[in-house]
Amino acid sequence: MSRRRVAKKVEELKPSGIRRFFDLIIGRDDVISLGVGEPDFPVPWRIREEMIYSLEKGYTSYTSNHGLLELREAIVEYYKKFGVETIPENVIITTGVSEGVDIALRAILDDGDAVLIPEPCYVSYKPMTILANGEAITIPTNPKFKLNYELISQYAKETNPKAIVLNYPNNPTGMSYTKRELEEIADAVIEYDMLVVSDEIYAELSYKEKHVSIAALEGMAERSIILNGFSKAFAMTGLRVGYTIAPPDVTAAMLKIHQYSMLCAPITAQIGALEALKNGEDEIENVRAEYLRRRNFFVKRLRRVLEVDMPEGAFYAFPNIKSTGLSSEEFAERLLMEKNVAVVPGNAFGECGESYIRCAYAVSMDKLREAAERIEEFVNSLK
Ligand code: PLP
């Protein structure tokens, strides 16, 4: 027998259910994709111009591990709008929120430490917990896809978790939390002495209420690791830039991992991110208004044939397809084959996502109209 080459925990990881559908449609122009959560806006021109100019000036070096001081200062100013007071020393610039998830979990988990992960959720939290040698404890959220004090207590009592991962506004459900709801979560977090990894990447895309960071609540700053970035609100997905805001001890630990594994985020992207924060307010306002318009249109159309809650943020609708009698995989596969519309089966986001599909409405109104038409035809054809 030859020696095992790939680590067992990696071999056992399932590939992302989103990518599987993405791969199916590569090169197919006839498909309308509501599959991948990628903004369809170009990066605002001023940001691109600033990055081009920086390249012309030859700014292609490493930055400090922490990231450009000016950008960290801008983030400190910016996060005041979500209720958080911090200092540049508590901010690390990362290569996207993806890296933030990784370094946050690796920095805080000892072998076997439990992490509470409410589902349905973004695909990386569970694998990254496993790769950090933690134990992922999934919590099926309530019918409104939310957590509350009782739910957290029920799981925390049994597992003594080190941390809980929150993501609001949420991918894939579109739900978010009000300050009142966050206070309830914070009570449980404090009672069970946990840390919170709070992925706030869709903070700017909040439609119902203004986003409040859980770190802004009393007693929570020292327990919160905020993750945020520029991929969604500023459409900078490929530029790979995000950041963490955390207490000093956790920041120092994350910085050690970041400096060995990443060194620093790309300087060009950091310069673009700085421009985004300096002059991006109007741009964001327009983007939010456009997503809101699309949300209202799309959800209204979906409701003709499927049950769907009104998303409170992000750019995803999460309709229930139980009435069709199909599983979420069958629904997504047949919709793709029969109507050339790509969506993601809800079970890609955890078992309790079964009976749902995720539709990203980050596509033009024309495409959205056509996709809604085809989904309606498809559901009606099943009757
Ligand atoms: N977190 C959530 C909730 C996401 O939806 C995504 C991307 O879809 C990410 C993190 C990854 O973000 P980034 O591009 O900053 O790595």
Residues whose N, C-alpha, C, O or C-beta is under 5 A from the ligand:
A	BS01	PLP	G37 T95 G96 V97 S98 Y122 N167 N171 D199 I201 G229 S231 T237 V241 G242
